[in-house]
Amino acid sequence: MNLKFIFFIIGTWFLFMILAIVNAGIRNIVYKPIIGELRAHQLSTFIFITLIIIVTYLVLRYANLNLTNQQTFVIGLVWLLLTICFEFIAGHYVLGNSWDILIADYNIFKGRIWSLVLITTFISPFITNKLL
């Protein structure tokens, strides 16, 4: 792996984390009090999915990496693993959420659709690369 590829993977993921934090802040301050916690979670999830797709497209378009399918899946896997680690480590040790609360975001049967972010994070490099 060359340095540009590694910088792309880590740099883009950090951009996602900044966007995720801003998105969560806007959710909690602006529309969660109006539409409630579950609907705010769902809306915020769809907003973040849209941001992931847009950022992935723009960064891939202008990075000129000429990625193979295998490389796009490596990128998606790294982003996925970093996101899960961040979610649980920061969520538990920094924000003080219980493990039960963190795991609850994965319960699709209760309207918790966070797993769609993880799926998008994993497949967006592959799909975007195909579109370019």
GUBA-533970 format. One record per residue (C-alpha): residue number from 1; residue in three letters; x, y, z. Coordinates in nm, 2 decimals. Layout:
N
[nunu NUM, ALA, [X, Y, Z]],
...
% end
This chain:
132
[nunu 1, MET, [0.00, 0.00, 0.00]],
[nunu 2, ASN, [0.13, 0.34, -0.08]],
[nunu 3, LEU, [0.11, 0.65, 0.14]],
[nunu 4, LYS, [-0.16, 0.82, -0.07]],
[nunu 5, PHE, [-0.39, 0.52, -0.03]],
[nunu 6, ILE, [-0.34, 0.50, 0.35]],
[nunu 7, PHE, [-0.38, 0.88, 0.38]],
[nunu 8, PHE, [-0.70, 0.85, 0.18]],
[nunu 9, ILE, [-0.85, 0.58, 0.40]],
[nunu 10, ILE, [-0.76, 0.74, 0.73]],
[nunu 11, GLY, [-0.82, 1.10, 0.63]],
[nunu 12, THR, [-1.16, 1.03, 0.48]],
[nunu 13, TRP, [-1.26, 0.83, 0.79]],
[nunu 14, PHE, [-1.17, 1.13, 1.01]],
[nunu 15, LEU, [-1.38, 1.35, 0.79]],
[nunu 16, PHE, [-1.67, 1.11, 0.85]],
[nunu 17, MET, [-1.62, 1.12, 1.22]],
[nunu 18, ILE, [-1.63, 1.50, 1.22]],
[nunu 19, LEU, [-1.95, 1.50, 1.01]],
[nunu 20, ALA, [-2.10, 1.23, 1.24]],
[nunu 21, ILE, [-2.03, 1.45, 1.55]],
[nunu 22, VAL, [-2.18, 1.76, 1.38]],
[nunu 23, ASN, [-2.48, 1.56, 1.26]],
[nunu 24, ALA, [-2.54, 1.42, 1.61]],
[nunu 25, GLY, [-2.51, 1.77, 1.76]],
[nunu 26, ILE, [-2.76, 1.92, 1.52]],
[nunu 27, ARG, [-2.99, 1.62, 1.58]],
[nunu 28, ASN, [-2.98, 1.66, 1.96]],
[nunu 29, ILE, [-3.02, 2.04, 1.96]],
[nunu 30, VAL, [-3.25, 2.11, 1.66]],
[nunu 31, TYR, [-3.49, 1.83, 1.58]],
[nunu 32, LYS, [-3.48, 1.57, 1.86]],
[nunu 33, PRO, [-3.69, 1.80, 2.09]],
[nunu 34, ILE, [-3.94, 1.84, 1.81]],
[nunu 35, ILE, [-3.98, 1.49, 1.67]],
[nunu 36, GLY, [-3.86, 1.27, 1.95]],
[nunu 37, GLU, [-3.56, 1.04, 2.00]],
[nunu 38, LEU, [-3.65, 0.75, 1.77]],
[nunu 39, ARG, [-3.75, 0.97, 1.47]],
[nunu 40, ALA, [-3.45, 1.20, 1.53]],
[nunu 41, HIS, [-3.22, 0.89, 1.53]],
[nunu 42, GLN, [-3.38, 0.77, 1.20]],
[nunu 43, LEU, [-3.36, 1.11, 1.03]],
[nunu 44, SER, [-3.00, 1.16, 1.15]],
[nunu 45, THR, [-2.91, 0.82, 1.02]],
[nunu 46, PHE, [-3.04, 0.90, 0.67]],
[nunu 47, ILE, [-2.86, 1.23, 0.67]],
[nunu 48, PHE, [-2.54, 1.07, 0.77]],
[nunu 49, ILE, [-2.58, 0.80, 0.50]],
[nunu 50, THR, [-2.62, 1.07, 0.24]],
[nunu 51, LEU, [-2.31, 1.25, 0.37]],
[nunu 52, ILE, [-2.11, 0.93, 0.35]],
[nunu 53, ILE, [-2.21, 0.87, -0.01]],
[nunu 54, ILE, [-2.14, 1.24, -0.11]],
[nunu 55, VAL, [-1.81, 1.26, 0.06]],
[nunu 56, THR, [-1.70, 0.92, -0.07]],
[nunu 57, TYR, [-1.79, 1.02, -0.43]],
[nunu 58, LEU, [-1.62, 1.36, -0.41]],
[nunu 59, VAL, [-1.30, 1.23, -0.24]],
[nunu 60, LEU, [-1.27, 0.93, -0.48]],
[nunu 61, ARG, [-1.34, 1.15, -0.78]],
[nunu 62, TYR, [-1.06, 1.40, -0.70]],
[nunu 63, ALA, [-0.81, 1.16, -0.54]],
[nunu 64, ASN, [-0.72, 0.99, -0.87]],
[nunu 65, LEU, [-0.63, 0.66, -0.70]],
[nunu 66, ASN, [-0.75, 0.43, -0.98]],
[nunu 67, LEU, [-0.87, 0.17, -0.73]],
[nunu 68, THR, [-0.93, -0.20, -0.79]],
[nunu 69, ASN, [-1.24, -0.37, -0.65]],
[nunu 70, GLN, [-1.02, -0.53, -0.39]],
[nunu 71, GLN, [-0.89, -0.20, -0.28]],
[nunu 72, THR, [-1.24, -0.05, -0.25]],
[nunu 73, PHE, [-1.34, -0.34, -0.02]],
[nunu 74, VAL, [-1.03, -0.29, 0.19]],
[nunu 75, ILE, [-1.12, 0.08, 0.23]],
[nunu 76, GLY, [-1.48, -0.01, 0.32]],
[nunu 77, LEU, [-1.37, -0.28, 0.57]],
[nunu 78, VAL, [-1.12, -0.04, 0.74]],
[nunu 79, TRP, [-1.39, 0.23, 0.76]],
[nunu 80, LEU, [-1.63, -0.02, 0.90]],
[nunu 81, LEU, [-1.40, -0.14, 1.16]],
[nunu 82, LEU, [-1.28, 0.21, 1.26]],
[nunu 83, THR, [-1.65, 0.32, 1.29]],
[nunu 84, ILE, [-1.75, 0.03, 1.51]],
[nunu 85, CYS, [-1.45, 0.07, 1.73]],
[nunu 86, PHE, [-1.51, 0.45, 1.76]],
[nunu 87, GLU, [-1.88, 0.39, 1.83]],
[nunu 88, PHE, [-1.82, 0.16, 2.11]],
[nunu 89, ILE, [-1.50, 0.30, 2.26]],
[nunu 90, ALA, [-1.60, 0.67, 2.25]],
[nunu 91, GLY, [-1.96, 0.59, 2.32]],
[nunu 92, HIS, [-1.88, 0.39, 2.63]],
[nunu 93, TYR, [-1.56, 0.54, 2.77]],
[nunu 94, VAL, [-1.59, 0.90, 2.66]],
[nunu 95, LEU, [-1.97, 0.96, 2.65]],
[nunu 96, GLY, [-2.05, 0.71, 2.93]],
[nunu 97, ASN, [-2.32, 0.52, 2.75]],
[nunu 98, SER, [-2.38, 0.16, 2.88]],
[nunu 99, TRP, [-2.31, -0.13, 2.65]],
[nunu 100, ASP, [-2.68, -0.20, 2.64]],
[nunu 101, ILE, [-2.76, 0.14, 2.50]],
[nunu 102, LEU, [-2.48, 0.11, 2.24]],
[nunu 103, ILE, [-2.60, -0.23, 2.13]],
[nunu 104, ALA, [-2.96, -0.11, 2.12]],
[nunu 105, ASP, [-2.88, 0.11, 1.82]],
[nunu 106, TYR, [-2.84, -0.22, 1.62]],
[nunu 107, ASN, [-3.20, -0.34, 1.70]],
[nunu 108, ILE, [-3.37, -0.29, 1.36]],
[nunu 109, PHE, [-3.69, -0.44, 1.50]],
[nunu 110, LYS, [-3.72, -0.14, 1.73]],
[nunu 111, GLY, [-3.67, 0.11, 1.45]],
[nunu 112, ARG, [-3.30, 0.15, 1.53]],
[nunu 113, ILE, [-3.14, 0.17, 1.18]],
[nunu 114, TRP, [-2.77, 0.26, 1.27]],
[nunu 115, SER, [-2.66, -0.07, 1.10]],
[nunu 116, LEU, [-2.76, 0.10, 0.76]],
[nunu 117, VAL, [-2.47, 0.35, 0.83]],
[nunu 118, LEU, [-2.23, 0.06, 0.87]],
[nunu 119, ILE, [-2.35, -0.11, 0.55]],
[nunu 120, THR, [-2.32, 0.22, 0.36]],
[nunu 121, THR, [-1.97, 0.28, 0.51]],
[nunu 122, PHE, [-1.86, -0.06, 0.39]],
[nunu 123, ILE, [-2.01, -0.06, 0.03]],
[nunu 124, SER, [-1.98, 0.31, -0.06]],
[nunu 125, PRO, [-1.62, 0.29, -0.19]],
[nunu 126, PHE, [-1.70, 0.00, -0.42]],
[nunu 127, ILE, [-2.02, 0.15, -0.55]],
[nunu 128, THR, [-1.88, 0.50, -0.59]],
[nunu 129, ASN, [-1.57, 0.36, -0.77]],
[nunu 130, LYS, [-1.80, 0.18, -1.01]],
[nunu 131, LEU, [-1.98, 0.51, -1.09]],
[nunu 132, LEU, [-1.66, 0.70, -1.17]],
% end
